[in-house]
Amino acid sequence: MTSIRKNPWPSLTGDVLIAPSLLSVDFARAGEQIDAVLAAGADILHVDIMDGHFVPNLSMGPPVVGKLRRYTEAVLDVHLMVTDPEYYIERFAEAGADSLNFHIEATDEPVRLIERIRQLGLGAGVTVKPKTPVETIADIIPLVDLVLVMMVEPGFGGQSFMADQLPKIRAISELLTDKQRLEVDGGINMETAHLAVEAGANVLVAGNSIFAADDPAAATIELRNRIRR
C-alpha cells in the first residue's frame, strides 16, 4: 500500500535552498557524505533517476531511494529522467520520495501526472530541458510547487553550465508566485551559482562541486557563502 507523505515545499524556508545531488555521491561512503552535507547546511537531497531511454545513462531505482529513506529524514527531491514517468510515480512514492519532478518532454498528460502526485501527498514539479521553450509549461506552472530548469542536457553529471539558459530562468521566475520554487540543475559550482540566483533561481542542485570536493561539508558551506555575497 502506498504511504502518504507530506508535501515538503510549503515548510521549506530560506531564500535559496541547496540541494546536493546524490548522482555524484561516493556510494561507498554515502551515509558519511550525506550526514556531512546536511550538518553543513544542505536543505534537501536531490535524487536523479535515469532509465537509459529518456537519457543515455542509468542511475538508481526505487530500492535505492527506499534505503535512502530509511537512512535519513531529509527531504528527497526525486528528479524523474524517464520515458514513462506515470509508471514510476507510484513506485517512488512507495519508496519514500517527498517530491517528484517529471520532464514535460516525457508526457502528453502533465495535468494527470500532477494530480496523481498530489493524491499521494507529494510535492510536484515539472522539468524542462535546455531546448524546451517556456511556453511548453506556461499553462501548468500554476499547478506545481516548483519548476526545474536544466542548465545542461540531462543524463550525465559534471557537464558545463549553459549560460544561454539564464534568460529562461528569468522568464519562468516572472510566472511564479512567492510560494513556488525555481530549481536549477547542471553545472552549478562556486562560479556559476550566483548567476543562477541573480536570474531568479532559489533551489540550487549541485553534484560534483560538492561531492567531488575533498571536503563535501566545506564545499556546501562555501557554496552557501558564495550566494550570500
Beta strands, then each sheet from edge to edge (+ up, - down):
strand 1: 17-20
strand 2: 45-50
strand 3: 76-81
strand 4: 99-103
strand 5: 123-128
strand 6: 146-150
strand 7: 181-185
strand 8: 203-206
sheet 1: 1+ 8+ 7+ 6+ 5+ 4+ 3+ 2+
end
